[in-house]
Amino acid sequence: MNTLLKDVFGVFKFAEGLYAGIRKVLVPPKAYSWQTFIYLSVFSWVVSYFAIGYIKDIIAFFGWLFLIAGTAWYTTEDPLRVPGTFMPVGAVITGFLVSVFAFGNQQDVITPRTIVFWPTISALITAIPEFIEGNDTDAKARIPKPEDRQRIIILVASSMLLSCWIQFHFVMNNWFQEYPSLQADTFRSSTVVVRTEERLKIPRNGAIILEKVQPIVVEQIAQRPWSEVEKWLLDAKQRVGSLGREVIQKNLGKYEEKELWRIEPHVANAKSGYILDLLSIWMGPSSNPRGYYLKKSCRIEPVAATTNSDNKITIAEIECDRASKLIPGSPPPQQ
């Protein structure tokens, strides 16, 4: 019986201690405390949910301000420093909230600008108290000591440099999304940009253009009378150029680099026919000052054929390379 009573009293004592701990965290010791700001932020967001129009935005705005103030207060009471710096971890958390508040939106709370400005804002939050002396009720501005100025400058400058590198990452990532052909040539020997996936041997979009243009050209030439094919080849520049523009607009419409590709045909005489080179020419930046282009060669030869009425005519037979070839430099002039 005594053991049972001890167990019951032990449970009650544990529950009482747990309640006291929770109460100490949740109930502010005084009205002017960090818990009050956190509760005001929660209250503001709940109220803003039921509001409409600009009133909703105003209430949500103050909710963010209360959250930032409460978090900053709580994390600076007993600051934990970032290793190797005098920056409090609380400043990093507060800087993140300020960055989200300033640069986030309803669709994307965390945007690239949120991440870019985060280190710099955190450093500025760390530096601000160094310019203020006094307590909460009697504070005035001051100039930090020379040794403090040095560490402030180093911290802010380092954070700004980190922001620049993060911005550089987003810029490069955006370039690779809008101009994927840069990955295959321009940055292949870069000491700054390192691609984790396997590097492309040839620009994919340039190869796609030739792969889409080739079957159309084959369809317009194969099994056609030789005289018509020769007329087609005389007007090849205009025909292939028009086909190329349509293919580029259809297949590369989502890329900004669509304006940097041009299709050009080169026709040359062969022993028994013609050689038609389909060139996909890159006009953007390149590691080679003269640029580069992709080429697919098609051999067009006349062959004898018999019609349904047993009349013999000469038609065209065309055979093209399976893969595109990457050639550095500018294409040769049309002969």
Beta strands, then each sheet from edge to edge (+ up, - down):
strand 1: 132-134
strand 2: 139-141
strand 3: 261-269
strand 4: 274-282
strand 5: 292-306
strand 6: 312-320
strand 7: 325-328
sheet 1: 1+ 2-
sheet 2: 3+ 4- 5+ 6-
sheet 3: 3+ 4- 5+ 7-
end
